[in-house]
Amino acid sequence: MTVTQTTDLLLEASGIAKTYGAVVALKSASLAVRPGEVHALMGANGAGKSTLVKILTGAVRPDSGTISVRGKPRVAHSPADARRGGIVSVYQEPALIPDLDVRSNLRLTETPLPNFRHWLDELGINGLDLGRLVREVPLATQRVIDLARALAIEPDVLMLDEMTAALPANLTERVLEVIGRQRGGDRSVIFISHRMIEIAAVCDRATVLREGETVGVVDVTPGSEERIVELMLGDIVQSMPGASRTAQDRNGAEPRLVVRDLTARTKLQGVSFELHPGEVLGVVALEGQGQDELFDILAGSDRPSGGEVRVDGKPVSFRHPADAIRAGLVYVAADRAEALLPQRSVRENIALPFVTRVRRWGPINLGREGKAVKGAIETLQIDTRAAREVRRLSGGNQQKVTIARWVASGIRTMLCFDPTRGIDIRTKNQIYVLLRDLAAEGAAVLIYTSELKEIQLVCDRVIVIFGGRVVGELDAANADEPALLRAAYNLKSDALMPEEIAAEVVAEAAAAAHPETDQ
Amino acid sequence: MRAVGVAEDRNPWLTAAAWRSLFRDRPVIPLLALLGLLVILFELGPSNVSSAWAGGVFRAAVPLAILAGCQTLAMLTGGIDLSVGAIASASGFVVATLVGTTGLPAAIVIVLVAAGVAGLVNGIGVGVFKVHPLIMTLGMSLVVLGLANVWQVQRVQTGAGVPPAFRTLGSDVFLTVIPYSLIVFVPVALLILLGLRRTGFGRLLYAIGDNPIAARLSGARSWQVILVLYVISAVLAGIAGFLIAGLTNVASVTLADSYVLPSVAAAVIGGTSIMGGRGGFGGTIVGALILTVITSLLSALGYPEAVRQILFGAIIVAVAAAYTRVTAES
């Protein structure tokens, strides 16, 4: 690349490499961002995307490579350094101090208040009391505050790392709209998201990483999604399980799990459903409709205030996750940080449930344990190069470890809460295949997912929860994204509206249902 | 223990990660430090460095290593046991006062059961009522000291004498270097070492210290583990108390108080993380030896106690800082 080209770019990184011990996170990554564009950074979780982000924001030092901003070479030694150099990032989790009020949080970063107000308005949050403690502000609003704060500083490069992943749909729309308006100016946005639809909506170009290397830069146009996916996947395109499944013949078979009129304070208001052996039942809901409470209750982490749960016909009442596990309900948590022992080996992580009961506290049969662990590692195709410490594995591999733990001891009923959030497409596909295999072997799976297209890939049937109630049940064959989205917003599925109008209506409906996110 | 399916493609000894994990998983650094100390000792040390001196060092290191074992177990779960000093002192003292009336075996059983009860209360406080272990065990050490004082007043007429069997066990050495206390220490050490590596209970100690939420979600009831942990710790402290009484030939209610901080220091030097989830007893034993050798060296060179205290403090801080760097994420 010649010098004249370099000066046209707002941000240029080239030849970036970084290894963590034996694990090569980045081999040779490059990224060139033009002024005034929204640039997508795409790649599977093992691809080195998060490492590149950390290097750009100064959180991690690269082993080699150069970074320049507006043609001048720069090395950021810390996130504060990067911020002064004009690179500001916003992550999925808001970087706000919960015990300070909003105003003090803004002061910490010397945010100009009028600017902040302006962007907050733009993002659709009106009348926020700056004197409120951050911990008292709803999480979705906190995320928007974090974004408004970043916009208010008017950085050269704004980096949004999975910022929309945990936002409710109506706020995501506003965020995308605001980001879209950044185009054409002097500043740029680096946008990271697993949702292709968001990339298509706001991005001009996309840089694709695979296995630590930049494998392509794509102009985002209608139809370019295919090209991006191709680049991300490389040669390995796993075949997906068939989308249409015939309904299981379950005459006479006792349901594995029966939930009747389950209530939990105000969050769940009489949820009922059945889960049969050999079935994958999907749960679809917008953020905060009671699905968290449902899974916590079934996993033994929370207790219902009313209703009944029956496992294999017997009523159960769980006081501890151990009770649920004993009854055959195993739980794959959404948050890997909750499920893993970061400093322990893959083996100890997978074998953890083996030893939890007091009668298993004695000497471990290492041979038998090793065999069970090995079997689970092979089933899930876990990359064990960094097996001594789970925290050194990639996100996708970590997620596989959390599932392998239950596979190793044999699964009767598995509860998965958004098991594919924030992991790469390859791993996702492997997990889909695994869930289908488990069902084929007679296990029952209850899966909540925030990615609607997964429903048709893995589920036989889907229930939709809205406002703590089951508002719909669909067979997988009918559960395409539009149908699910309508159901999730509790709209009648026969309502024939143009897509744009439907989107506006649902945004309003969600806002009305959740005044706290929109005050 | 090797993890399953570790596929090290290049020569594993040449990668930074291999070195890091070596330092982290095996007590290599403290072992090197110990060797270094011994070399210094033989080069510049006074002429009384001899096999008898070595026997003395081992003898003094054994009770410290056992108490440091208590800290290792507690620290693996992210806890700490500051009551070991008071429990050890009281155990040594009470046995000395009881031995005349009940005989030695009965006295030992009574005292270890009492120690176990103190540990049980620690465990209930930490595990069930979620009192911070620092506060819980500090409070317990005061309670035990108070009870021992009450006992002292009650028993003032009978008088106390350290049982001769303890004196042999604590102070005597055979073949000039091997202390009799190894008869107690070797089985205790083997139990802890194997218990940590090869039992479900050991795995759970690491799991709870590394991530209590993950342990819970996997079905572990951490209060059960914590309860048993503090009982074990208190019983070990009682055993260490017998050895200390035998070593010093003194039965006093504050006998082992000066061991508390060195026992934490020995575990830290040995590479056990005070945040939990990482470490082991092998390093702790080396840590106890290092501290004992330093103490012996300083007193042989005629330095006052104050120098030892300053040095110990400095070593703990330096070692903790060094381990943080060695085992850091990046």
Interface residues (C-beta under 8 A of the other chain):
Chain A: Y20 G21 A22 V23 V60 A299 S301 H320 P321 A322 I325 R326 Y331 A333 A337 E338 A339 L340 L341 P342 Q343 R344 S345 V346 R347 E348 A351 L352 P353 F354 V355 T356 R357 V358 R360 W361 G362 P363 I364 L366 G370 V373 K374 I377 T384 R385 A386 A387 R388 E389 R391 R405
Chain B: M1 A3 V4 G5 V6 A7 E8 D9 R10 P12 T15 A16 A17 A18 R20 S21 D25 L194 R198 T199 G200 F201 R203 L204 Y206 A207 D210 N211 I213 A214 A215 R216 L217 S218 G219 A220 R221 Q224 G277 R278 E329 S330
